[in-house]
């Protein structure tokens, strides 16, 4: 009797496991359908963004170029003066 009861219980357990796996498979296969959104290409996106940029006109370009050159000349003069002063101080101690 004990063998028959064990066999029946194992059959019941197997049946329950099979039912659970079938239910799990059915629920996993049902995925909500999402609408596919068409992505624009990278190049088209770049072109779109470049149209939004406010480009400088010729007067602004000249103005900014002169300002950059003057700033560079001031920096060169500052570091050259610093170099001369430090060389003089170094010459005093040699």
N, C-alpha and C positions, 0 to 999 in steps of 0.2 A: 503494500500500500504506500509505503513511504516513497518508493521509487516513482510510482505513478503520479503522486501528488507533486513531487519535485519536477517531473517532466511537464506536467500541466502548468505549473508556475513558470517554468522557464519558457514554455511556449507563449504564455500570456505576456511575459516580460518582453519577449522578442516581438510579439505583435504590437505591443504598446510602443516600443522603440521604432519599429517600422512606420507606424502611424505618425509619430512625432517627426521623423525624418521627411516623410511625404509632405506633411503640413509645412515644415520649414522650407522645403524646396519650392512649394507653391508660393509661399509668401516672399521668398527671395527673388523669384522670377518677376514678380509684379513691381516694376519700377515706374514711378510717375514719369510721364513723357514730358520732357522739357522742350520748349521751343528753341530752336537753334538761332542764335543771333549772328548775323553775318558780320565778321570783323573786317574793317577796312585795312588795306595794306599799309605797310610801314611808310612807303614812299608817298602815298596819298595823304597820310597823316602829317608828314613833314611838310609837304606843299601847303596843306591847309594852315598849319601853324606859321609858316613863313609869310603867308599873306596877311597875318594879323600883326606882324612886326612893323613898328614905325621906324623906317629907315631914315638916317640923317640926310639932309640935302648937302649940296656942295659947300655952302658957306659954313655949315656946322663942321664938316670934315676938315676944312682949312683951319678953323678956329681950334679944334681939338688937337690937330697935328702940331700947330705952333705952341700950344700950351704944353704938350708932351715934350717937345724939343727944349723949351725953356726950362722945364722942370729937370730934365736930364742934365742940362748945362749947370744948373744950380747945384745939383748933387755932385757932379764931377768937381766943381770948384770947392765945395765943402770938404770932400775927401782928399783933394790935393792939398788944401790948406792944412788939414789935420795931419797929413803925411809929412809936410814940411816942418810943422811944429814938433812932432814926435822925433823927427830926424835931428832937429836942433837940440832937443833935450837929450837925446842919446849921445850926441857929439860932445856935450858938456861933461859927461861921465867917462868918456874914453880917454 
